[in-house]
């Protein structure tokens, strides 16, 4: 009886407690509730890292001072004071060479690859606008003749020689370049670079000489054309090209960047040879015009497009 009473009391309390756990909605077996729902982590935002790019560039450059232009082989006349062996012939005078500033335009493109966040390389092909080397000058001398084995001047005959020789060069050069980025500062990336390659040069040359005579005893008031001749030649050559670059890159978007740079471009020397015939003297000269090594200062701007 006492045990039976305790059992009945325990069952009653368990039922009441179960009703409380379940909001008073029945026995323990009907108890229900809401389980915790896991919240998925947000997907990672991908970082865009291009691997390849192509570029378009244009610029302007200049070579100051002497560009190394020289000529060898032409003979135009005789000095006024011949030696015992006869008149000394003279050729192209150094003062005839044009050593003014020469300005060029360049344009081209290339393909490159990013190897890391700071190191990249590319291969570029660029064309340079036509440049000209000009020989332009006049020389006068007194005509001499051999009289009884003695070279005697003719005081009534002065010869005025006018020479013009133009060598035009168009170049296309290809460089393999490497660049190192120096970091990012307020959206701007400074960098330095170097490149090496070859230049293909297409050279055309034209030459003209005219000789006029006059009488210096009368002040050369009138002149007579004594001789005139022309010649032309062409050559296609290859030479070494190399460059040092310092620039700034500014990102317009994930795929497009502006590029401004200064480049010091070295182009190796080249030459063109041709035969020049003076019909009056019956003389053919093998003339060579040489364009020396040049260092060109360039300011360039371009666009770089990133691709995967």
One Martini backbone bead per residue (centre of mass of N, CA, C, O) as a GRO file, in nm:
protein
  308
    1UNK     BB    1   0.058   0.060  -0.024
    2UNK     BB    2   0.296   0.258   0.004
    3UNK     BB    3   0.427   0.184  -0.265
    4UNK     BB    4   0.176   0.236  -0.440
    5UNK     BB    5   0.161   0.539  -0.376
    6UNK     BB    6   0.436   0.626  -0.492
    7UNK     BB    7   0.386   0.539  -0.785
    8UNK     BB    8   0.142   0.719  -0.842
    9UNK     BB    9   0.287   0.988  -0.776
   10UNK     BB   10   0.514   0.966  -0.992
   11UNK     BB   11   0.336   0.950  -1.247
   12UNK     BB   12   0.194   1.221  -1.207
   13UNK     BB   13   0.451   1.403  -1.213
   14UNK     BB   14   0.556   1.320  -1.494
   15UNK     BB   15   0.309   1.419  -1.654
   16UNK     BB   16   0.326   1.715  -1.566
   17UNK     BB   17   0.615   1.770  -1.659
   18UNK     BB   18   0.569   1.704  -1.959
   19UNK     BB   19   0.359   1.924  -2.005
   20UNK     BB   20   0.549   2.158  -1.949
   21UNK     BB   21   0.768   2.098  -2.177
   22UNK     BB   22   0.505   2.097  -2.396
   23UNK     BB   23   0.296   2.323  -2.315
   24UNK     BB   24   0.063   2.128  -2.218
   25UNK     BB   25   0.061   1.890  -2.475
   26UNK     BB   26   0.102   1.643  -2.314
   27UNK     BB   27   0.297   1.400  -2.321
   28UNK     BB   28   0.627   1.317  -2.370
   29UNK     BB   29   0.580   1.177  -2.656
   30UNK     BB   30   0.471   1.476  -2.773
   31UNK     BB   31   0.724   1.617  -2.773
   32UNK     BB   32   0.844   1.931  -2.913
   33UNK     BB   33   1.096   2.099  -3.144
   34UNK     BB   34   1.370   2.316  -3.239
   35UNK     BB   35   1.636   2.295  -3.437
   36UNK     BB   36   1.946   2.390  -3.531
   37UNK     BB   37   2.051   2.598  -3.807
   38UNK     BB   38   2.292   2.602  -4.027
   39UNK     BB   39   2.520   2.851  -4.143
   40UNK     BB   40   2.655   2.930  -4.424
   41UNK     BB   41   2.932   3.017  -4.567
   42UNK     BB   42   3.064   3.245  -4.752
   43UNK     BB   43   3.179   3.283  -5.046
   44UNK     BB   44   3.457   3.328  -5.197
   45UNK     BB   45   3.640   3.586  -5.333
   46UNK     BB   46   3.778   3.623  -5.620
   47UNK     BB   47   4.103   3.662  -5.751
   48UNK     BB   48   4.235   3.865  -6.000
   49UNK     BB   49   4.485   3.692  -6.214
   50UNK     BB   50   4.659   3.758  -6.461
   51UNK     BB   51   4.884   3.619  -6.720
   52UNK     BB   52   4.817   3.800  -6.969
   53UNK     BB   53   4.924   4.040  -7.233
   54UNK     BB   54   4.858   4.334  -7.423
   55UNK     BB   55   5.006   4.599  -7.636
   56UNK     BB   56   5.004   4.965  -7.690
   57UNK     BB   57   5.225   5.202  -7.864
   58UNK     BB   58   5.355   5.547  -7.832
   59UNK     BB   59   5.608   5.789  -7.963
   60UNK     BB   60   5.886   6.013  -7.887
   61UNK     BB   61   6.208   6.106  -8.038
   62UNK     BB   62   6.565   6.187  -7.980
   63UNK     BB   63   6.871   6.308  -8.135
   64UNK     BB   64   7.158   6.453  -8.025
   65UNK     BB   65   7.363   6.574  -8.235
   66UNK     BB   66   7.577   6.347  -8.333
   67UNK     BB   67   7.503   6.054  -8.554
   68UNK     BB   68   7.765   5.940  -8.721
   69UNK     BB   69   7.799   6.064  -8.992
   70UNK     BB   70   7.953   5.921  -9.295
   71UNK     BB   71   8.207   5.942  -9.567
   72UNK     BB   72   8.348   5.719  -9.832
   73UNK     BB   73   8.507   5.788 -10.177
   74UNK     BB   74   8.469   6.071 -10.258
   75UNK     BB   75   8.550   6.294 -10.545
   76UNK     BB   76   8.571   6.652 -10.651
   77UNK     BB   77   8.877   6.781 -10.627
   78UNK     BB   78   9.117   7.043 -10.578
   79UNK     BB   79   9.353   7.195 -10.442
   80UNK     BB   80   9.511   7.509 -10.459
   81UNK     BB   81   9.793   7.363 -10.342
   82UNK     BB   82   9.994   7.185 -10.499
   83UNK     BB   83  10.219   6.956 -10.518
   84UNK     BB   84  10.469   6.789 -10.673
   85UNK     BB   85  10.252   6.554 -10.756
   86UNK     BB   86  10.010   6.743 -10.734
   87UNK     BB   87   9.697   6.759 -10.685
   88UNK     BB   88   9.483   6.756 -10.413
   89UNK     BB   89   9.232   6.574 -10.327
   90UNK     BB   90   8.883   6.605 -10.243
   91UNK     BB   91   8.615   6.547 -10.035
   92UNK     BB   92   8.421   6.522  -9.786
   93UNK     BB   93   8.317   6.754  -9.570
   94UNK     BB   94   8.250   6.794  -9.238
   95UNK     BB   95   8.062   7.058  -9.277
   96UNK     BB   96   7.828   6.897  -9.450
   97UNK     BB   97   7.708   6.784  -9.202
   98UNK     BB   98   7.416   6.693  -9.041
   99UNK     BB   99   7.365   6.783  -8.668
  100UNK     BB  100   7.085   6.790  -8.598
  101UNK     BB  101   6.801   6.740  -8.471
  102UNK     BB  102   6.630   6.426  -8.427
  103UNK     BB  103   6.298   6.316  -8.500
  104UNK     BB  104   6.073   6.063  -8.373
  105UNK     BB  105   5.843   5.801  -8.440
  106UNK     BB  106   5.648   5.555  -8.251
  107UNK     BB  107   5.500   5.219  -8.313
  108UNK     BB  108   5.316   4.947  -8.135
  109UNK     BB  109   5.353   4.604  -8.002
  110UNK     BB  110   5.250   4.328  -7.765
  111UNK     BB  111   5.345   4.037  -7.563
  112UNK     BB  112   5.269   3.915  -7.226
  113UNK     BB  113   5.387   3.813  -6.885
  114UNK     BB  114   5.297   3.707  -6.566
  115UNK     BB  115   5.502   3.577  -6.296
  116UNK     BB  116   5.419   3.802  -6.090
  117UNK     BB  117   5.343   4.081  -5.908
  118UNK     BB  118   5.647   4.210  -6.026
  119UNK     BB  119   5.695   4.013  -6.275
  120UNK     BB  120   5.767   4.079  -6.630
  121UNK     BB  121   5.711   4.002  -6.982
  122UNK     BB  122   5.803   4.093  -7.332
  123UNK     BB  123   5.710   4.125  -7.683
  124UNK     BB  124   5.820   4.361  -7.931
  125UNK     BB  125   5.690   4.570  -8.206
  126UNK     BB  126   5.849   4.842  -8.392
  127UNK     BB  127   5.817   5.159  -8.549
  128UNK     BB  128   6.012   5.399  -8.732
  129UNK     BB  129   6.045   5.679  -8.855
  130UNK     BB  130   6.189   5.866  -9.074
  131UNK     BB  131   6.533   5.920  -9.139
  132UNK     BB  132   6.796   6.178  -9.191
  133UNK     BB  133   7.099   6.206  -9.381
  134UNK     BB  134   7.293   6.504  -9.451
  135UNK     BB  135   7.473   6.620  -9.740
  136UNK     BB  136   7.571   6.979  -9.754
  137UNK     BB  137   7.775   7.151 -10.003
  138UNK     BB  138   8.046   7.393 -10.073
  139UNK     BB  139   8.320   7.421 -10.318
  140UNK     BB  140   8.627   7.597 -10.398
  141UNK     BB  141   8.850   7.609 -10.693
  142UNK     BB  142   9.147   7.611 -10.869
  143UNK     BB  143   9.250   7.545 -11.164
  144UNK     BB  144   9.468   7.288 -11.296
  145UNK     BB  145   9.774   7.236 -11.488
  146UNK     BB  146   9.998   7.062 -11.701
  147UNK     BB  147  10.310   7.244 -11.752
  148UNK     BB  148  10.586   7.091 -11.816
  149UNK     BB  149  10.549   6.935 -11.526
  150UNK     BB  150  10.378   7.178 -11.413
  151UNK     BB  151  10.159   7.290 -11.175
  152UNK     BB  152   9.917   7.519 -11.302
  153UNK     BB  153   9.733   7.782 -11.255
  154UNK     BB  154   9.403   7.916 -11.336
  155UNK     BB  155   9.296   8.238 -11.282
  156UNK     BB  156   9.020   8.207 -11.479
  157UNK     BB  157   8.945   7.933 -11.301
  158UNK     BB  158   8.660   7.850 -11.120
  159UNK     BB  159   8.537   7.592 -10.901
  160UNK     BB  160   8.199   7.495 -10.822
  161UNK     BB  161   8.089   7.277 -10.567
  162UNK     BB  162   7.783   7.084 -10.537
  163UNK     BB  163   7.650   6.892 -10.259
  164UNK     BB  164   7.401   6.617 -10.237
  165UNK     BB  165   7.320   6.387  -9.960
  166UNK     BB  166   7.066   6.132  -9.901
  167UNK     BB  167   6.978   5.940  -9.605
  168UNK     BB  168   6.727   5.695  -9.559
  169UNK     BB  169   6.555   5.565  -9.258
  170UNK     BB  170   6.390   5.259  -9.181
  171UNK     BB  171   6.256   5.107  -8.876
  172UNK     BB  172   6.245   4.774  -8.726
  173UNK     BB  173   6.187   4.661  -8.387
  174UNK     BB  174   6.283   4.392  -8.161
  175UNK     BB  175   6.191   4.307  -7.816
  176UNK     BB  176   6.311   4.174  -7.510
  177UNK     BB  177   6.139   4.214  -7.199
  178UNK     BB  178   6.196   4.335  -6.856
  179UNK     BB  179   6.011   4.371  -6.540
  180UNK     BB  180   5.995   4.574  -6.230
  181UNK     BB  181   5.799   4.617  -5.966
  182UNK     BB  182   5.786   4.874  -5.689
  183UNK     BB  183   5.487   4.899  -5.637
  184UNK     BB  184   5.204   5.046  -5.461
  185UNK     BB  185   5.076   5.398  -5.510
  186UNK     BB  186   4.780   5.513  -5.535
  187UNK     BB  187   4.746   5.322  -5.808
  188UNK     BB  188   5.060   5.329  -5.859
  189UNK     BB  189   5.319   5.171  -6.078
  190UNK     BB  190   5.638   5.146  -6.058
  191UNK     BB  191   5.912   5.089  -6.304
  192UNK     BB  192   6.157   4.867  -6.444
  193UNK     BB  193   6.368   4.812  -6.749
  194UNK     BB  194   6.474   4.568  -7.008
  195UNK     BB  195   6.623   4.530  -7.348
  196UNK     BB  196   6.658   4.302  -7.639
  197UNK     BB  197   6.764   4.308  -7.999
  198UNK     BB  198   6.646   4.401  -8.327
  199UNK     BB  199   6.719   4.582  -8.634
  200UNK     BB  200   6.545   4.687  -8.923
  201UNK     BB  201   6.692   4.832  -9.221
  202UNK     BB  202   6.583   5.082  -9.455
  203UNK     BB  203   6.787   5.204  -9.724
  204UNK     BB  204   6.815   5.527  -9.884
  205UNK     BB  205   6.999   5.682 -10.165
  206UNK     BB  206   7.104   6.017 -10.272
  207UNK     BB  207   7.293   6.180 -10.545
  208UNK     BB  208   7.449   6.512 -10.606
  209UNK     BB  209   7.647   6.685 -10.865
  210UNK     BB  210   7.782   7.016 -10.922
  211UNK     BB  211   7.961   7.214 -11.181
  212UNK     BB  212   8.106   7.539 -11.182
  213UNK     BB  213   8.223   7.815 -11.381
  214UNK     BB  214   8.456   8.095 -11.336
  215UNK     BB  215   8.578   8.438 -11.326
  216UNK     BB  216   8.761   8.589 -11.075
  217UNK     BB  217   8.862   8.858 -11.230
  218UNK     BB  218   8.529   8.938 -11.259
  219UNK     BB  219   8.365   8.817 -11.001
  220UNK     BB  220   8.174   8.593 -11.101
  221UNK     BB  221   7.914   8.696 -11.272
  222UNK     BB  222   7.945   8.426 -11.429
  223UNK     BB  223   7.816   8.094 -11.510
  224UNK     BB  224   7.915   7.747 -11.584
  225UNK     BB  225   7.821   7.436 -11.670
  226UNK     BB  226   8.030   7.145 -11.650
  227UNK     BB  227   7.891   6.943 -11.432
  228UNK     BB  228   7.670   6.642 -11.385
  229UNK     BB  229   7.556   6.410 -11.123
  230UNK     BB  230   7.410   6.088 -11.034
  231UNK     BB  231   7.280   5.876 -10.756
  232UNK     BB  232   7.179   5.542 -10.629
  233UNK     BB  233   7.062   5.354 -10.327
  234UNK     BB  234   7.038   5.030 -10.148
  235UNK     BB  235   6.949   4.885  -9.814
  236UNK     BB  236   6.947   4.585  -9.599
  237UNK     BB  237   6.958   4.575  -9.241
  238UNK     BB  238   7.118   4.468  -8.936
  239UNK     BB  239   7.085   4.546  -8.577
  240UNK     BB  240   7.135   4.640  -8.270
  241UNK     BB  241   6.909   4.635  -7.979
  242UNK     BB  242   6.838   4.853  -7.688
  243UNK     BB  243   6.692   4.894  -7.343
  244UNK     BB  244   6.580   5.150  -7.108
  245UNK     BB  245   6.330   5.159  -6.838
  246UNK     BB  246   6.088   5.409  -6.703
  247UNK     BB  247   5.773   5.382  -6.514
  248UNK     BB  248   5.403   5.406  -6.523
  249UNK     BB  249   5.112   5.252  -6.371
  250UNK     BB  250   4.749   5.263  -6.440
  251UNK     BB  251   4.446   5.146  -6.328
  252UNK     BB  252   4.129   5.131  -6.485
  253UNK     BB  253   4.111   4.814  -6.450
  254UNK     BB  254   4.136   4.473  -6.451
  255UNK     BB  255   4.224   4.497  -6.786
  256UNK     BB  256   4.325   4.809  -6.771
  257UNK     BB  257   4.623   5.008  -6.861
  258UNK     BB  258   4.833   5.267  -6.802
  259UNK     BB  259   5.137   5.380  -6.988
  260UNK     BB  260   5.433   5.551  -6.870
  261UNK     BB  261   5.753   5.634  -7.041
  262UNK     BB  262   6.105   5.604  -7.037
  263UNK     BB  263   6.344   5.563  -7.316
  264UNK     BB  264   6.658   5.409  -7.388
  265UNK     BB  265   6.772   5.382  -7.720
  266UNK     BB  266   6.961   5.139  -7.893
  267UNK     BB  267   7.131   5.168  -8.218
  268UNK     BB  268   7.299   5.030  -8.447
  269UNK     BB  269   7.496   5.055  -8.698
  270UNK     BB  270   7.506   5.157  -9.052
  271UNK     BB  271   7.506   5.098  -9.421
  272UNK     BB  272   7.573   5.242  -9.759
  273UNK     BB  273   7.640   5.138 -10.099
  274UNK     BB  274   7.781   5.312 -10.396
  275UNK     BB  275   7.799   5.417 -10.729
  276UNK     BB  276   7.995   5.701 -10.854
  277UNK     BB  277   7.974   5.884 -11.163
  278UNK     BB  278   8.211   6.078 -11.349
  279UNK     BB  279   8.199   6.157 -11.677
  280UNK     BB  280   8.420   6.376 -11.720
  281UNK     BB  281   8.651   6.203 -11.558
  282UNK     BB  282   8.607   5.889 -11.569
  283UNK     BB  283   8.488   5.834 -11.265
  284UNK     BB  284   8.453   5.571 -11.015
  285UNK     BB  285   8.296   5.564 -10.702
  286UNK     BB  286   8.305   5.402 -10.383
  287UNK     BB  287   8.040   5.476 -10.176
  288UNK     BB  288   8.013   5.529  -9.812
  289UNK     BB  289   7.747   5.539  -9.580
  290UNK     BB  290   7.752   5.609  -9.227
  291UNK     BB  291   7.566   5.505  -8.941
  292UNK     BB  292   7.585   5.540  -8.630
  293UNK     BB  293   7.548   5.502  -8.324
  294UNK     BB  294   7.246   5.532  -8.121
  295UNK     BB  295   7.078   5.757  -7.883
  296UNK     BB  296   6.741   5.743  -7.776
  297UNK     BB  297   6.494   5.963  -7.663
  298UNK     BB  298   6.189   5.852  -7.497
  299UNK     BB  299   5.833   5.916  -7.510
  300UNK     BB  300   5.569   5.709  -7.370
  301UNK     BB  301   5.246   5.558  -7.462
  302UNK     BB  302   4.989   5.325  -7.323
  303UNK     BB  303   4.820   5.004  -7.347
  304UNK     BB  304   4.699   4.748  -7.120
  305UNK     BB  305   4.580   4.405  -7.169
  306UNK     BB  306   4.419   4.169  -6.993
  307UNK     BB  307   4.464   3.809  -6.997
  308UNK     BB  308   4.401   3.441  -6.975
   0.00000   0.00000   0.00000
